[in-house]
Amino acid sequence: MLTIDRILIRAPLDRVFAVARDVERWPEILPHYRWVRMLERRADGGRVEMAAWRPFGPAPLRYPTWWVSEMWVEPDGGQPVIRYRHIDGITAGMDVRWQLTTAAGGSVAVEIVHQWSGPAWPLVGSLAANLVIGPVFVHGIASRTLAGIRATAEAA
């Protein structure tokens, strides 16, 4: 499964990076996040537990999601990167890369790439990842996350 979400944010790179890496604040600024807990801190990231809602339709129908990731923050080189490796939950083994790049006019292009071979379900794991988990859940949550990061960074 490969899922790519992109957004352009009209704010300085350092501000966008600060909002994106401050995952513990996400439940305050992203209404679809239920909680985020740092289970272990390191200078370059840590182990983080995240839980979000995946809303469906106009009614308040929403599905709970949960995962634990190792997180690495790489601010060097003028193009910051935030990486995650899911280590617990249905998406264990998923690799996630946030790439922030300065764009025209001082905007920031943010791209999130999720790569995963799917859950270890015989015969249907890859199908579930490619047909449901990636396009419905991963994209559904990532696109909302990017929109919230943009709103917060642009309003600051």
JOZIDA-V583116 format. One record per backbone hydrogen bond with DSSP energy under -1.0 kcal/mol. NH is the residue of the N-H (numbers start at 1). CO is the residue of the C=O. E is the energy in kcal/mol with one decimal. If there is no record, write none. Layout:
nh->NH co->CO e->E
nh->NH co->CO e->E
This chain:
nh->3 co->114 e->-2.4
nh->5 co->112 e->-2.4
nh->7 co->110 e->-2.0
nh->9 co->108 e->-2.9
nh->11 co->9 e->-1.6
nh->16 co->12 e->-2.2
nh->17 co->13 e->-2.8
nh->18 co->14 e->-2.0
nh->19 co->15 e->-2.2
nh->20 co->16 e->-2.6
nh->21 co->17 e->-2.4
nh->22 co->18 e->-1.2
nh->23 co->21 e->-2.0
nh->25 co->22 e->-1.7
nh->26 co->23 e->-1.0
nh->28 co->25 e->-1.8
nh->29 co->25 e->-1.1
nh->30 co->26 e->-3.1
nh->33 co->30 e->-2.1
nh->34 co->51 e->-2.3
nh->35 co->51 e->-1.5
nh->37 co->49 e->-2.8
nh->39 co->47 e->-2.6
nh->40 co->47 e->-1.6
nh->42 co->45 e->-2.8
nh->45 co->42 e->-1.5
nh->46 co->71 e->-2.2
nh->47 co->40 e->-2.0
nh->48 co->69 e->-3.1
nh->49 co->37 e->-3.1
nh->50 co->67 e->-2.9
nh->51 co->35 e->-2.3
nh->52 co->65 e->-1.3
nh->53 co->32 e->-3.6
nh->54 co->63 e->-2.5
nh->56 co->61 e->-3.2
nh->61 co->59 e->-1.9
nh->63 co->54 e->-2.0
nh->65 co->52 e->-3.0
nh->67 co->50 e->-2.4
nh->68 co->88 e->-1.9
nh->69 co->48 e->-3.0
nh->70 co->85 e->-2.3
nh->71 co->46 e->-3.4
nh->72 co->83 e->-2.7
nh->73 co->44 e->-3.6
nh->74 co->81 e->-3.3
nh->81 co->74 e->-2.2
nh->82 co->98 e->-2.0
nh->83 co->72 e->-2.9
nh->84 co->96 e->-2.5
nh->85 co->70 e->-2.0
nh->86 co->94 e->-2.7
nh->87 co->68 e->-3.1
nh->88 co->68 e->-1.5
nh->92 co->89 e->-1.8
nh->93 co->86 e->-3.3
nh->94 co->91 e->-2.2
nh->95 co->115 e->-2.8
nh->96 co->84 e->-2.6
nh->97 co->113 e->-2.1
nh->98 co->82 e->-3.4
nh->99 co->111 e->-2.7
nh->100 co->80 e->-2.3
nh->101 co->109 e->-2.4
nh->103 co->107 e->-3.4
nh->106 co->103 e->-1.3
nh->107 co->104 e->-1.2
nh->108 co->9 e->-2.9
nh->109 co->101 e->-3.2
nh->110 co->7 e->-2.8
nh->111 co->99 e->-2.2
nh->112 co->5 e->-3.1
nh->113 co->97 e->-2.3
nh->114 co->3 e->-2.9
nh->115 co->95 e->-2.8
nh->116 co->1 e->-2.0
nh->121 co->119 e->-2.2
nh->124 co->122 e->-1.7
nh->125 co->121 e->-2.1
nh->128 co->124 e->-3.0
nh->129 co->125 e->-2.1
nh->130 co->126 e->-2.6
nh->131 co->127 e->-2.7
nh->132 co->128 e->-1.9
nh->133 co->128 e->-2.8
nh->134 co->129 e->-2.7
nh->136 co->132 e->-2.2
nh->137 co->132 e->-1.2
nh->138 co->133 e->-3.2
nh->139 co->134 e->-2.8
nh->141 co->137 e->-2.3
nh->142 co->138 e->-3.0
nh->143 co->139 e->-2.6
nh->145 co->141 e->-2.4
nh->146 co->142 e->-2.7
nh->147 co->143 e->-1.9
nh->148 co->144 e->-2.1
nh->149 co->145 e->-2.5
nh->150 co->146 e->-2.6
nh->151 co->147 e->-2.4
nh->152 co->148 e->-2.3
nh->153 co->149 e->-2.7
nh->154 co->150 e->-2.8
nh->155 co->151 e->-1.4
nh->156 co->152 e->-1.1
